[in-house]
Amino acid sequence: MPPSDKNLLEAAGLSPMGDKGSALLGFTQRMGAKGGAPITREDGITARSTSYLSQSQLETIGSSRTFRASLNKLLTNLGDTYIARIRKMVARYGAYITGQFYSGFRQIRYDDHGSGFNTAVAIVNPVPYSGYVHPKRTPKSATILKEIKRDIGPAMRAEFKRDLKPLLAQIAKARIMSGAK
């Protein structure tokens, strides 16, 4: 790209893309003020153990390597399960069965409590247009993200609450055993 074209783009508030400075614009630049809309952990496709565990239970989990591993495995399995369910939902609606949107769903486990270990899982999709994808022959406002939030989010949290019960039983048993000694 000639330097004069590059200067024109930069004067317009745009930046050239590509390793050779091609004049192609990125998605967020083409969309203007709307920008991209990746699916982030703030979008509500999350399950947080702090919603179901008390402070003392979190402290017990934090003090035991076994309990931390159990909680981490629980979060990982939950994330994997719901990524598979989201992909099935996307395929059922017939929107982008292949490509970056379909394969871009990832789970992230993070500490939402400040305790130093993973206490929550979120399903994210970093693809910039993932908030705009909608089923074929439907209005643009009927996005798949809305369907995911409505169907998958509450089901994910309910399943997480159900899956926490065995861990809570282990914690209670450990407290009883430590008090008995």
HUMO-V888445 format. One record per residue. N is the residue number from 1. SS is DSSP state (H for helix, E for strand, C for the rest). PSI is psi in whole degrees, -180 to 180 (* if undefined). D_LAST is the distance of its C-alpha to the last C-alpha in Angstrom with 2 decimals. Layout:
n=N ss=SS psi=PSI d_last=D_LAST
n=N ss=SS psi=PSI d_last=D_LAST
//
This chain:
n=1 ss=C psi=131 d_last=76.14
n=2 ss=C psi=147 d_last=78.81
n=3 ss=H psi=-31 d_last=77.63
n=4 ss=H psi=-40 d_last=79.73
n=5 ss=H psi=-41 d_last=77.85
n=6 ss=H psi=-43 d_last=74.52
n=7 ss=H psi=-38 d_last=75.70
n=8 ss=H psi=-44 d_last=76.81
n=9 ss=H psi=-47 d_last=73.41
n=10 ss=H psi=-34 d_last=71.61
n=11 ss=H psi=-29 d_last=74.08
n=12 ss=C psi=3 d_last=73.21
n=13 ss=C psi=16 d_last=69.50
n=14 ss=C psi=159 d_last=68.78
n=15 ss=C psi=139 d_last=67.54
n=16 ss=C psi=144 d_last=68.83
n=17 ss=E psi=169 d_last=66.36
n=18 ss=C psi=157 d_last=66.28
n=19 ss=C psi=-20 d_last=66.37
n=20 ss=C psi=9 d_last=70.14
n=21 ss=C psi=44 d_last=70.12
n=22 ss=E psi=163 d_last=71.45
n=23 ss=C psi=6 d_last=72.52
n=24 ss=C psi=140 d_last=69.97
n=25 ss=C psi=146 d_last=67.78
n=26 ss=C psi=168 d_last=64.12
n=27 ss=H psi=-47 d_last=62.91
n=28 ss=H psi=-30 d_last=61.85
n=29 ss=H psi=-37 d_last=65.18
n=30 ss=H psi=-33 d_last=67.16
n=31 ss=C psi=-12 d_last=65.34
n=32 ss=C psi=-133 d_last=66.29
n=33 ss=C psi=-27 d_last=64.42
n=34 ss=C psi=-43 d_last=62.21
n=35 ss=C psi=-179 d_last=60.50
n=36 ss=C psi=166 d_last=58.00
n=37 ss=C psi=73 d_last=55.15
n=38 ss=C psi=159 d_last=52.27
n=39 ss=E psi=119 d_last=49.24
n=40 ss=C psi=174 d_last=46.49
n=41 ss=H psi=-14 d_last=42.92
n=42 ss=H psi=-7 d_last=44.37
n=43 ss=H psi=-4 d_last=46.28
n=44 ss=C psi=8 d_last=43.47
n=45 ss=C psi=65 d_last=42.51
n=46 ss=E psi=160 d_last=38.91
n=47 ss=E psi=122 d_last=35.42
n=48 ss=E psi=127 d_last=32.96
n=49 ss=H psi=-24 d_last=29.24
n=50 ss=H psi=-15 d_last=29.38
n=51 ss=H psi=-21 d_last=31.34
n=52 ss=C psi=-14 d_last=28.49
n=53 ss=C psi=144 d_last=25.26
n=54 ss=C psi=170 d_last=24.09
n=55 ss=H psi=-42 d_last=23.63
n=56 ss=H psi=-36 d_last=19.83
n=57 ss=H psi=-40 d_last=19.86
n=58 ss=H psi=-39 d_last=22.27
n=59 ss=H psi=-39 d_last=20.15
n=60 ss=H psi=-44 d_last=17.18
n=61 ss=H psi=-42 d_last=19.81
n=62 ss=H psi=-28 d_last=21.27
n=63 ss=H psi=-10 d_last=18.18
n=64 ss=C psi=122 d_last=17.58
n=65 ss=H psi=-37 d_last=20.42
n=66 ss=H psi=-45 d_last=19.73
n=67 ss=H psi=-38 d_last=20.01
n=68 ss=H psi=-43 d_last=23.08
n=69 ss=H psi=-39 d_last=24.65
n=70 ss=H psi=-44 d_last=24.11
n=71 ss=H psi=-41 d_last=25.73
n=72 ss=H psi=-41 d_last=28.49
n=73 ss=H psi=-40 d_last=29.23
n=74 ss=H psi=-46 d_last=29.39
n=75 ss=H psi=-42 d_last=31.83
n=76 ss=H psi=-48 d_last=33.89
n=77 ss=H psi=-41 d_last=34.28
n=78 ss=H psi=-46 d_last=35.25
n=79 ss=H psi=-45 d_last=37.78
n=80 ss=H psi=-43 d_last=39.30
n=81 ss=H psi=-46 d_last=39.63
n=82 ss=H psi=-24 d_last=41.39
n=83 ss=H psi=-44 d_last=43.67
n=84 ss=H psi=-41 d_last=44.88
n=85 ss=H psi=-38 d_last=45.44
n=86 ss=H psi=-42 d_last=47.34
n=87 ss=H psi=-39 d_last=49.52
n=88 ss=H psi=-39 d_last=50.32
n=89 ss=H psi=-44 d_last=51.25
n=90 ss=H psi=-43 d_last=53.52
n=91 ss=H psi=-38 d_last=55.16
n=92 ss=H psi=-37 d_last=55.66
n=93 ss=H psi=-10 d_last=57.49
n=94 ss=C psi=29 d_last=59.64
n=95 ss=C psi=118 d_last=59.17
n=96 ss=C psi=63 d_last=58.87
n=97 ss=C psi=-33 d_last=57.46
n=98 ss=C psi=169 d_last=57.67
n=99 ss=C psi=-173 d_last=57.63
n=100 ss=H psi=-36 d_last=55.60
n=101 ss=H psi=-47 d_last=54.51
n=102 ss=H psi=-46 d_last=53.13
n=103 ss=H psi=-6 d_last=51.38
n=104 ss=C psi=-9 d_last=50.35
n=105 ss=E psi=130 d_last=47.27
n=106 ss=E psi=157 d_last=44.11
n=107 ss=E psi=144 d_last=40.54
n=108 ss=E psi=133 d_last=38.97
n=109 ss=E psi=135 d_last=35.32
n=110 ss=E psi=166 d_last=34.77
n=111 ss=C psi=107 d_last=32.51
n=112 ss=C psi=9 d_last=33.65
n=113 ss=C psi=-17 d_last=30.90
n=114 ss=C psi=23 d_last=31.15
n=115 ss=C psi=-9 d_last=27.61
n=116 ss=C psi=2 d_last=28.77
n=117 ss=C psi=162 d_last=28.11
n=118 ss=C psi=127 d_last=30.15
n=119 ss=C psi=0 d_last=29.60
n=120 ss=E psi=159 d_last=32.97
n=121 ss=E psi=143 d_last=35.67
n=122 ss=E psi=146 d_last=39.40
n=123 ss=E psi=125 d_last=42.39
n=124 ss=E psi=161 d_last=45.28
n=125 ss=E psi=108 d_last=48.78
n=126 ss=C psi=-3 d_last=50.52
n=127 ss=C psi=128 d_last=53.97
n=128 ss=C psi=-25 d_last=56.08
n=129 ss=C psi=9 d_last=57.77
n=130 ss=C psi=-24 d_last=54.69
n=131 ss=C psi=-9 d_last=54.85
n=132 ss=C psi=-11 d_last=58.43
n=133 ss=C psi=132 d_last=58.22
n=134 ss=E psi=157 d_last=59.35
n=135 ss=C psi=154 d_last=60.30
n=136 ss=C psi=146 d_last=63.87
n=137 ss=C psi=36 d_last=66.46
n=138 ss=C psi=162 d_last=64.29
n=139 ss=C psi=152 d_last=64.68
n=140 ss=C psi=-20 d_last=63.26
n=141 ss=C psi=-15 d_last=61.04
n=142 ss=C psi=67 d_last=59.16
n=143 ss=E psi=157 d_last=56.95
n=144 ss=H psi=-30 d_last=54.28
n=145 ss=H psi=-40 d_last=51.83
n=146 ss=H psi=-41 d_last=52.32
n=147 ss=H psi=-43 d_last=51.68
n=148 ss=H psi=-46 d_last=48.52
n=149 ss=H psi=-42 d_last=47.23
n=150 ss=H psi=-43 d_last=48.14
n=151 ss=H psi=-48 d_last=46.84
n=152 ss=H psi=-43 d_last=44.26
n=153 ss=H psi=-57 d_last=42.44
n=154 ss=H psi=-37 d_last=41.15
n=155 ss=H psi=-39 d_last=40.38
n=156 ss=H psi=-44 d_last=38.38
n=157 ss=H psi=-38 d_last=36.25
n=158 ss=H psi=-42 d_last=35.74
n=159 ss=H psi=-38 d_last=34.72
n=160 ss=H psi=-43 d_last=32.29
n=161 ss=H psi=-42 d_last=30.67
n=162 ss=H psi=-40 d_last=30.45
n=163 ss=H psi=-20 d_last=29.04
n=164 ss=H psi=-20 d_last=26.25
n=165 ss=H psi=-45 d_last=24.72
n=166 ss=H psi=-36 d_last=22.88
n=167 ss=H psi=-41 d_last=21.45
n=168 ss=H psi=-36 d_last=20.36
n=169 ss=H psi=-40 d_last=18.69
n=170 ss=H psi=-41 d_last=16.78
n=171 ss=H psi=-45 d_last=15.76
n=172 ss=H psi=-42 d_last=14.66
n=173 ss=H psi=-42 d_last=12.66
n=174 ss=H psi=-38 d_last=10.95
n=175 ss=H psi=-41 d_last=10.28
n=176 ss=H psi=-44 d_last=8.92
n=177 ss=H psi=-38 d_last=6.58
n=178 ss=H psi=-29 d_last=5.54
n=179 ss=H psi=-24 d_last=5.56
n=180 ss=H psi=-22 d_last=3.81
n=181 ss=C psi=* d_last=0.00
//
